[in-house]
Amino acid sequence: MSDDKKQPIALEERAREAARMFSPSAARNRDVIREAFLKTMPRSGVILEVGSGTGEHCVHLAAAAPAVRFLPGDPDVASRASIAGWAAHHGLSNVAAPHGVDVSARGWHEAFHPVDGIVSINMIHIAPFAAAEGLFEGAGRLLKGGGRLFLYGPFSRDGAHIAASNAAFDESLKSRNPSWGVRDLEREITPLAEKAGLSLTAVIDMPANNFSVIFEKA
Ligand SMILES: C[S@@+](CC[C@H](N)C(=O)[O-])C[C@H]1O[C@@H](n2cnc3c(N)ncnc32)[C@H](O)[C@@H]1O
């Protein structure tokens, strides 16, 4: 996904103000994601975010969890500028300069010290499955014992879409890129978690047929 000249990284048109990009979907869902995050994730320590996009989720979470140090990042250069722009705009001292990690790259986790949490919002279905595989493999190595991985997005459940709109969304993702697609929580994602030493601790129903899914390292 670092070859962003060939492949769009988001499914929406985004306005800009200097480096800061505005995501219409982040504006719609950031409050409910923050609520789920605050209920389930560590409220202190270090949390790594991968695939941060514009950075709007990160700053929304960072403002609500001031004892957490956030490490946002994205392989996309313009997204990294936007993340830094949003952190500066809000004067947030608990948001680090963005990293450029691509979780499908072998050994990506070696760039970091152990962390208390990892967040990835709307990433694994808009990336090849190797990104989900790499995310879990790295999470298994990077998370401290008791550390948590928070995912947000659409998932199918045990082989079936939960809504006709999700089936249509899956088709539209695959028509853009055959390696993208709505992932199956029980059949595709939980096995990756188990292999990495993580267990599923919470599945939260979210608006518009999405889920927040939380895993914990033993
Ligand atoms: C649809 S955007 C979501 C951005 C943001 N999390 C949000 O919800 O607004 C997906 C993001 O994941 C990033 N991404 C795609 N593949 C990735 C990978 N292998 N490793 C890390 N980030 C990746 C893209 O560059 C893009 O910014």
The ligand as an ORCA input file, in Angstrom:
! r2SCAN-3c Opt
* xyz 0 1
  C      -9.599      3.815      4.665
  S      -8.173      4.502      5.347
  C      -8.645      4.689      7.048
  C      -7.924      5.817      7.725
  C      -8.336      6.100      9.176
  N      -7.959      5.016     10.054
  C      -9.813      6.375      9.269
  O     -10.579      5.486      9.675
  O     -10.222      7.482      8.923
  C      -7.040      3.134      5.449
  C      -5.629      3.574      5.798
  O      -4.845      2.409      6.008
  C      -3.563      2.639      5.451
  N      -2.978      1.339      5.136
  C      -3.282      0.537      4.097
  N      -2.507     -0.553      4.101
  C      -1.695     -0.442      5.186
  C      -0.663     -1.254      5.715
  N      -0.303     -2.385      5.119
  N      -0.033     -0.846      6.837
  C      -0.399      0.308      7.448
  N      -1.371      1.121      6.981
  C      -2.004      0.759      5.856
  C      -3.830      3.508      4.219
  O      -2.687      4.230      3.804
  C      -4.969      4.378      4.693
  O      -4.539      5.618      5.195
*
